[in-house]
Amino acid sequence: MTHVKLDVLATVREAYGGAWNHAGEMLRLIWLPGLLYLSLSFIGRPLVLALGLWVLLAVYLAALLLWSIIAVAWHRFILTGDMPSGRIHLRFGRRESRFAMISISLGLLLLPGFLVLATGIAAYYLDQLSMQQVSTYLIVGLALVCIGTFFFVRLALLLPASSVDDPVNARLMLELTRGNFWRLAAALACVFLPISLFQLLIGWLVDWAPSLAVPMNLVGTLINIFFAIVNVAILSVAYRELIGPAGTQAPDAQS
């Protein structure tokens, strides 16, 4: 099988350009779940501080469900041109539930490595382990993070697949993305690096002027949503280029 090589620059250019050129369609699709997501980011923080772990889990779950609605709608618009009728789009069905489950599964790929790293670092600060033992934790943790990241990047295209009812097959996705790990990682880095810089800048501004905390948190959340939308577009473009147009794989049953 001949494997297509992803054009990173063209993918990133199309993703950012699409988010700008189709801002009107994007706002029409996501304004309500986006507004709820934005509200949750503010309401959730004081609730978590006041009520604890279970509220934190509930807030994260609600955010995941809202994000699934947003991401599936944008994936479908890019890959199929689908634009739901009406001004309100707040549908959580089979596609969105599959998207949410795949998102959780992808996150679990990274969990073991970060848990090992956190355990080693905590043990070091609590003087419970020797430096040699801590080093072992760090090496194992970093190795697990690298392995998890490798599969996370390769399997991330399952997200657009689930959005357009194409097969959700991890083995097939690994085969079709062979030789494109670094290209996919570079494309995704074009989202994660700018958003990280913006968040560092916002954090510095809040430290410098605490009175700006509320407006800066609002700006930070809006920036997060924008770059998350661009990230969806990058995955959609990469899916189209590496896997093929939506529907060229044997389709799953429609919801």
Contacts in CASP RR format, 6 or more apart in sequence:
PFRMAT RR
TARGET T0000
AUTHOR 0000-0000-0000
METHOD contacts of the structure
MODEL  1
MTHVKLDVLATVREAYGGAWNHAGEMLRLIWLPGLLYLSLSFIGRPLVLA
LGLWVLLAVYLAALLLWSIIAVAWHRFILTGDMPSGRIHLRFGRRESRFA
MISISLGLLLLPGFLVLATGIAAYYLDQLSMQQVSTYLIVGLALVCIGTF
FFVRLALLLPASSVDDPVNARLMLELTRGNFWRLAAALACVFLPISLFQL
LIGWLVDWAPSLAVPMNLVGTLINIFFAIVNVAILSVAYRELIGPAGTQA
PDAQS
1 175 0 8 1.000
3 176 0 8 1.000
3 178 0 8 1.000
3 179 0 8 1.000
3 180 0 8 1.000
4 180 0 8 1.000
4 241 0 8 1.000
4 242 0 8 1.000
5 179 0 8 1.000
5 180 0 8 1.000
5 183 0 8 1.000
6 180 0 8 1.000
6 183 0 8 1.000
6 184 0 8 1.000
6 187 0 8 1.000
6 238 0 8 1.000
6 241 0 8 1.000
6 242 0 8 1.000
7 241 0 8 1.000
8 183 0 8 1.000
8 186 0 8 1.000
8 187 0 8 1.000
8 190 0 8 1.000
11 187 0 8 1.000
11 234 0 8 1.000
11 237 0 8 1.000
11 238 0 8 1.000
11 241 0 8 1.000
12 187 0 8 1.000
12 190 0 8 1.000
12 234 0 8 1.000
14 233 0 8 1.000
14 237 0 8 1.000
15 187 0 8 1.000
15 230 0 8 1.000
15 231 0 8 1.000
15 233 0 8 1.000
15 234 0 8 1.000
15 236 0 8 1.000
15 237 0 8 1.000
16 230 0 8 1.000
16 233 0 8 1.000
18 233 0 8 1.000
19 26 0 8 1.000
19 226 0 8 1.000
19 229 0 8 1.000
19 230 0 8 1.000
19 233 0 8 1.000
22 77 0 8 1.000
25 77 0 8 1.000
25 83 0 8 1.000
26 74 0 8 1.000
26 77 0 8 1.000
26 229 0 8 1.000
28 83 0 8 1.000
28 87 0 8 1.000
28 89 0 8 1.000
29 70 0 8 1.000
29 73 0 8 1.000
29 74 0 8 1.000
29 77 0 8 1.000
29 83 0 8 1.000
29 84 0 8 1.000
29 89 0 8 1.000
30 69 0 8 1.000
30 70 0 8 1.000
30 73 0 8 1.000
30 74 0 8 1.000
30 89 0 8 1.000
30 229 0 8 1.000
32 88 0 8 1.000
32 89 0 8 1.000
32 90 0 8 1.000
33 66 0 8 1.000
33 67 0 8 1.000
33 69 0 8 1.000
33 70 0 8 1.000
33 89 0 8 1.000
33 90 0 8 1.000
34 66 0 8 1.000
34 70 0 8 1.000
34 225 0 8 1.000
36 66 0 8 1.000
37 63 0 8 1.000
37 66 0 8 1.000
37 67 0 8 1.000
37 70 0 8 1.000
37 225 0 8 1.000
38 218 0 8 1.000
38 221 0 8 1.000
38 222 0 8 1.000
38 225 0 8 1.000
40 59 0 8 1.000
40 62 0 8 1.000
40 63 0 8 1.000
40 66 0 8 1.000
41 63 0 8 1.000
41 217 0 8 1.000
41 221 0 8 1.000
42 217 0 8 1.000
42 218 0 8 1.000
42 221 0 8 1.000
44 55 0 8 1.000
44 59 0 8 1.000
47 55 0 8 1.000
47 59 0 8 1.000
48 55 0 8 1.000
48 56 0 8 1.000
48 59 0 8 1.000
64 100 0 8 1.000
64 103 0 8 1.000
64 104 0 8 1.000
65 92 0 8 1.000
65 96 0 8 1.000
65 100 0 8 1.000
67 103 0 8 1.000
67 228 0 8 1.000
68 92 0 8 1.000
68 96 0 8 1.000
68 97 0 8 1.000
68 99 0 8 1.000
68 100 0 8 1.000
68 103 0 8 1.000
69 89 0 8 1.000
69 90 0 8 1.000
69 91 0 8 1.000
69 92 0 8 1.000
69 96 0 8 1.000
70 228 0 8 1.000
70 229 0 8 1.000
70 232 0 8 1.000
71 99 0 8 1.000
71 159 0 8 1.000
71 163 0 8 1.000
71 228 0 8 1.000
71 232 0 8 1.000
72 95 0 8 1.000
72 96 0 8 1.000
72 99 0 8 1.000
72 162 0 8 1.000
72 163 0 8 1.000
73 84 0 8 1.000
73 89 0 8 1.000
74 229 0 8 1.000
74 232 0 8 1.000
74 233 0 8 1.000
74 236 0 8 1.000
75 159 0 8 1.000
75 160 0 8 1.000
75 163 0 8 1.000
75 164 0 8 1.000
75 232 0 8 1.000
75 235 0 8 1.000
75 236 0 8 1.000
76 82 0 8 1.000
76 95 0 8 1.000
76 163 0 8 1.000
76 164 0 8 1.000
77 83 0 8 1.000
78 232 0 8 1.000
78 233 0 8 1.000
78 236 0 8 1.000
78 237 0 8 1.000
78 240 0 8 1.000
79 160 0 8 1.000
79 163 0 8 1.000
79 164 0 8 1.000
79 236 0 8 1.000
79 239 0 8 1.000
79 240 0 8 1.000
79 245 0 8 1.000
79 246 0 8 1.000
80 164 0 8 1.000
80 246 0 8 1.000
84 91 0 8 1.000
93 255 0 8 1.000
94 255 0 8 1.000
95 162 0 8 1.000
95 163 0 8 1.000
95 165 0 8 1.000
95 255 0 8 1.000
98 162 0 8 1.000
98 168 0 8 1.000
99 159 0 8 1.000
99 162 0 8 1.000
99 163 0 8 1.000
102 158 0 8 1.000
102 159 0 8 1.000
102 162 0 8 1.000
102 168 0 8 1.000
103 159 0 8 1.000
106 152 0 8 1.000
106 155 0 8 1.000
106 156 0 8 1.000
106 158 0 8 1.000
106 159 0 8 1.000
107 152 0 8 1.000
109 148 0 8 1.000
109 149 0 8 1.000
109 151 0 8 1.000
109 152 0 8 1.000
109 155 0 8 1.000
110 145 0 8 1.000
110 148 0 8 1.000
110 149 0 8 1.000
110 152 0 8 1.000
112 141 0 8 1.000
112 144 0 8 1.000
113 140 0 8 1.000
113 141 0 8 1.000
113 142 0 8 1.000
113 144 0 8 1.000
113 145 0 8 1.000
113 148 0 8 1.000
114 141 0 8 1.000
114 145 0 8 1.000
116 137 0 8 1.000
116 140 0 8 1.000
116 141 0 8 1.000
116 144 0 8 1.000
117 137 0 8 1.000
117 138 0 8 1.000
117 141 0 8 1.000
117 142 0 8 1.000
117 145 0 8 1.000
119 137 0 8 1.000
120 129 0 8 1.000
120 134 0 8 1.000
120 137 0 8 1.000
120 138 0 8 1.000
121 134 0 8 1.000
121 137 0 8 1.000
121 138 0 8 1.000
123 129 0 8 1.000
123 133 0 8 1.000
123 134 0 8 1.000
123 137 0 8 1.000
124 131 0 8 1.000
124 134 0 8 1.000
129 137 0 8 1.000
149 185 0 8 1.000
150 181 0 8 1.000
151 174 0 8 1.000
153 181 0 8 1.000
153 184 0 8 1.000
153 185 0 8 1.000
153 188 0 8 1.000
154 173 0 8 1.000
154 174 0 8 1.000
154 177 0 8 1.000
154 180 0 8 1.000
154 181 0 8 1.000
154 184 0 8 1.000
155 170 0 8 1.000
155 173 0 8 1.000
155 174 0 8 1.000
156 184 0 8 1.000
156 188 0 8 1.000
156 235 0 8 1.000
157 173 0 8 1.000
157 176 0 8 1.000
157 177 0 8 1.000
157 184 0 8 1.000
157 235 0 8 1.000
157 238 0 8 1.000
157 239 0 8 1.000
157 242 0 8 1.000
157 243 0 8 1.000
158 168 0 8 1.000
158 170 0 8 1.000
158 173 0 8 1.000
159 232 0 8 1.000
159 235 0 8 1.000
160 232 0 8 1.000
160 235 0 8 1.000
160 236 0 8 1.000
160 239 0 8 1.000
161 167 0 8 1.000
161 168 0 8 1.000
161 173 0 8 1.000
161 239 0 8 1.000
161 243 0 8 1.000
161 249 0 8 1.000
162 168 0 8 1.000
164 246 0 8 1.000
164 247 0 8 1.000
165 247 0 8 1.000
165 251 0 8 1.000
165 252 0 8 1.000
165 253 0 8 1.000
165 254 0 8 1.000
165 255 0 8 1.000
166 243 0 8 1.000
166 246 0 8 1.000
166 247 0 8 1.000
166 249 0 8 1.000
166 251 0 8 1.000
166 252 0 8 1.000
167 249 0 8 1.000
167 250 0 8 1.000
167 251 0 8 1.000
167 252 0 8 1.000
168 252 0 8 1.000
172 249 0 8 1.000
173 243 0 8 1.000
176 242 0 8 1.000
176 243 0 8 1.000
177 184 0 8 1.000
177 242 0 8 1.000
180 242 0 8 1.000
184 238 0 8 1.000
187 234 0 8 1.000
187 238 0 8 1.000
188 231 0 8 1.000
188 234 0 8 1.000
190 234 0 8 1.000
191 227 0 8 1.000
191 230 0 8 1.000
191 231 0 8 1.000
191 234 0 8 1.000
194 227 0 8 1.000
195 223 0 8 1.000
195 224 0 8 1.000
195 227 0 8 1.000
198 220 0 8 1.000
198 223 0 8 1.000
198 227 0 8 1.000
199 220 0 8 1.000
199 223 0 8 1.000
202 216 0 8 1.000
202 217 0 8 1.000
202 219 0 8 1.000
202 220 0 8 1.000
202 223 0 8 1.000
203 216 0 8 1.000
205 212 0 8 1.000
205 216 0 8 1.000
206 212 0 8 1.000
206 213 0 8 1.000
206 216 0 8 1.000
206 217 0 8 1.000
240 246 0 8 1.000
243 249 0 8 1.000
END
